[in-house]
Amino acid sequence: MKKILELDQYWDLLNKYQEKIPDMVYNHMMLPGEAAPHIDEGKLYYEEQKDGIVFSVKEKDFCKLYFYISEEAEIVLPEEDRTQLIECIYREEKEDSHIQKLRKKTEAAGFCPYVKNIRIRAEIQEKDLIPLDRKNLRQDLSWKYASEEDIPAIYELWEIMDIYNSTIPEEKKLKEMLEEKELITVWKEGKICGVARVKLENRRTGSIWLITVSKELRKQGIASELYRLCFSILKEKGCRYVIQWCDEKNRAVICASEKFGFQSDGTISRSYIQK
């Protein structure tokens, strides 16, 4: 596969095939704003095929594929030495026909259903905020923005997560998050027991990613304190709303988030995998 070197190159290729294939089907229309970070990180590749084009985001342990092909074409996988994953993103109960058709091709090509994520959304409430100048969340818990010294402990917490989770950053990207103060840590008895990423999505909306608590310290209210901390940081950045993605089977995250008014906004991300 060939590497995409700049955003205009990606957009020109996509537009070329949209004009060339009037009956195009695809699993997700990756817009320039979504492609740009992958290009900056040197992860976005492409392969022109007889009946379309496929883009690949090459992660450490897998590749995430984006197909734009003719309705009559079969999925032709690029030559890869890693697990391949296809993600379909759509509105619940409003799955567009192009996604339905591509999804059927995905299953015919040997991909298996993997994870179904739902996007949840909440409005930040004053009652859930804490003073950020107070470093102690409660008597036994404190917080701080993560530093480079915390990286090993953060990855240790994230080890419980699926290796095919594309939101887990590689170390270079993680260091950029540290500089942007996007990673926060919670401490108990001198050890990191919780971590989360907070990100500004637009002027009014922020997001929470990779919220994690040590297995041995769960059901002690630490996740709730992390949520309050995330809300407070995003509120300070000017946000009114917060979004989060979660596996529909992850009852722990869903139950914790429901306490703060999170509800599904109807957006679904369904992954299919071929190992």
Secondary structure, 3 states (H helix, E strand, C coil): CEECCCHHHHHHHHHHHHHHCCCEEECCCCCHHHHHHHHHCCCEEEEEECCEEEEEEECCCEEEEEEEEECCCCCCCCCCCCEEEEEEEEECCCCCHHHHHHHHHHHHCCCEEEEEEEEEEEECCHHHCCCCCCCEEECCEEEEECCHHHHHHHHHHHCCCCCCCCCCCCHHHHHHHHHCCCEEEEEECCEEEEEEEEEECCCCEEEEEEEEECHHHCCCCHHHHHHHHHHHHHHHCCCCEEEEEEECCCHHHHHHHHCCCCEEEEEEEEEEEEC
